[in-house]
Amino acid sequence: MSPTLDRVHRDLAVRIAKRPHADGTREARLLIEHVTGRSPSAQLVAGQDDVPVETIAQLEALASRREAGEPLARLIGKAAFWDFEVGINAATLIPRDDTGVLVEAALTFLAPDSHAHIVDIGTGTGIILLALARERPHITGTGIDLADEAVAQAAANARALGLEDRLHFRQGSWLESFDGPADMIVSNPPYIRIPDRATLSDEVRLHDPALALLAGDDGLDAYRKILPQAHGKLRSGGYLLVEIGHDQADPVSTLGAAEGFQVLDTRQDLSGNDRVVVFRR
Ligand SMILES: C[S@@+](CC[C@H](N)C(=O)[O-])C[C@H]1O[C@@H](n2cnc3c(N)ncnc32)[C@H](O)[C@@H]1O
């Protein structure tokens, strides 16, 4: 006899909960949704339904990958950010809540009726531009990434959210292919020191793309490229906002000041760590 959906959910939740920091109950619901197409609330109603053996086999395979440390978002191919969901792929970072600090900071410089053109370099899934475009209905944006597959994913995410008329994505290295001027430039670049790679959790080290994480021996390589390029491609009075590692506010501010930027502000995340530096040209 096939087990019921409630039973399958319970067994999956117990397996997944063995992973440190995993929310077994919720993650099991999302895996079942991914495989069966039934939403978590529909699963509650259908708890006594039998589950076919093929479905159980698919779920068990996913649970094994989750037990082995693969992030849930990689298994279901999507992740939440701000107030929406995006598709992810092997070339994109899984969105981090901390990046919301950059979005919030950028919004303070964008009036509700802003028509600014914003350039996001290292756009990944496109989350920064997508969040800004949802909050400011008249802005336009260009998202640039070195990885073709990231560009394709960001464009698909914009289409899924109905933002493809205002946001465009293309392949390129930082601002090299952008003529400018931009009204605002935003970036969450790679900023992890290569020697620190071994200290990352398995979920990050083994499953996020290295191109999205690592930035030379001191973690500052991307800023060394971005800051001079951004100064040349930002209109006078425009803002550059970059996400940083918790101990990078001083060196990144110094690099920006050396390019002629005014260092306006440093914003902190919910843990009190420096997370964003704001520059003005
Ligand atoms: C930390 S991830 C951020 C992704 C996304 N913006 C976010 O906040 O989730 C950094 C991104 O920079 C991209 N990247 C790395 N080197 C680059 C380069 N030279 N030019 C453009 N993008 C680059 C990576 O492919 C990756 O998508």
The ligand as an SDF file (V2000), in Angstrom:
LIG
                    3D

 27 29  0  0  0  0  0  0  0  0999 V2000
   28.0410   37.9680   -5.5530 C   0  0  0  0  0  0  0  0  0  0  0  0
   27.3400   37.5730   -7.1340 S   0  0  0  0  0  0  0  0  0  0  0  0
   25.9470   38.6780   -7.0920 C   0  0  0  0  0  0  0  0  0  0  0  0
   24.8140   38.2630   -7.9620 C   0  0  0  0  0  0  0  0  0  0  0  0
   23.5400   39.1190   -7.7750 C   0  0  0  0  0  0  0  0  0  0  0  0
   23.7800   40.5040   -8.1240 N   0  0  0  0  0  0  0  0  0  0  0  0
   23.0580   39.0270   -6.3460 C   0  0  0  0  0  0  0  0  0  0  0  0
   23.1790   40.0300   -5.6170 O   0  0  0  0  0  0  0  0  0  0  0  0
   22.5760   37.9640   -5.9470 O   0  0  0  0  0  0  0  0  0  0  0  0
   28.5000   38.3520   -8.2220 C   0  0  0  0  0  0  0  0  0  0  0  0
   28.1660   38.2780   -9.7110 C   0  0  0  0  0  0  0  0  0  0  0  0
   29.2490   38.9120  -10.4310 O   0  0  0  0  0  0  0  0  0  0  0  0
   29.4470   38.2110  -11.6410 C   0  0  0  0  0  0  0  0  0  0  0  0
   30.7880   38.5570  -12.1480 N   0  0  0  0  0  0  0  0  0  0  0  0
   31.9910   38.0870  -11.7530 C   0  0  0  0  0  0  0  0  0  0  0  0
   32.9920   38.6690  -12.4650 N   0  0  0  0  0  0  0  0  0  0  0  0
   32.3890   39.5420  -13.3180 C   0  0  0  0  0  0  0  0  0  0  0  0
   32.8800   40.4530  -14.3200 C   0  0  0  0  0  0  0  0  0  0  0  0
   34.1720   40.5750  -14.5870 N   0  0  0  0  0  0  0  0  0  0  0  0
   31.9760   41.1950  -14.9850 N   0  0  0  0  0  0  0  0  0  0  0  0
   30.6320   41.0850  -14.7380 C   0  0  0  0  0  0  0  0  0  0  0  0
   30.1260   40.2300  -13.8200 N   0  0  0  0  0  0  0  0  0  0  0  0
   30.9870   39.4770  -13.1180 C   0  0  0  0  0  0  0  0  0  0  0  0
   29.2400   36.7710  -11.2610 C   0  0  0  0  0  0  0  0  0  0  0  0
   28.9730   35.9630  -12.3960 O   0  0  0  0  0  0  0  0  0  0  0  0
   28.0800   36.8880  -10.2860 C   0  0  0  0  0  0  0  0  0  0  0  0
   26.8380   36.7680  -10.9730 O   0  0  0  0  0  0  0  0  0  0  0  0
  1  2  1  0
  2  3  1  0
  2 10  1  0
  3  4  1  0
  4  5  1  0
  5  6  1  0
  5  7  1  0
  7  8  2  0
  7  9  1  0
 10 11  1  0
 11 12  1  0
 11 26  1  0
 12 13  1  0
 13 14  1  0
 13 24  1  0
 14 15  1  0
 14 23  1  0
 15 16  2  0
 16 17  1  0
 17 18  1  0
 17 23  2  0
 18 19  1  0
 18 20  2  0
 20 21  1  0
 21 22  2  0
 22 23  1  0
 24 25  1  0
 24 26  1  0
 26 27  1  0
M  CHG  2   2   1   9  -1
M  END
$$$$
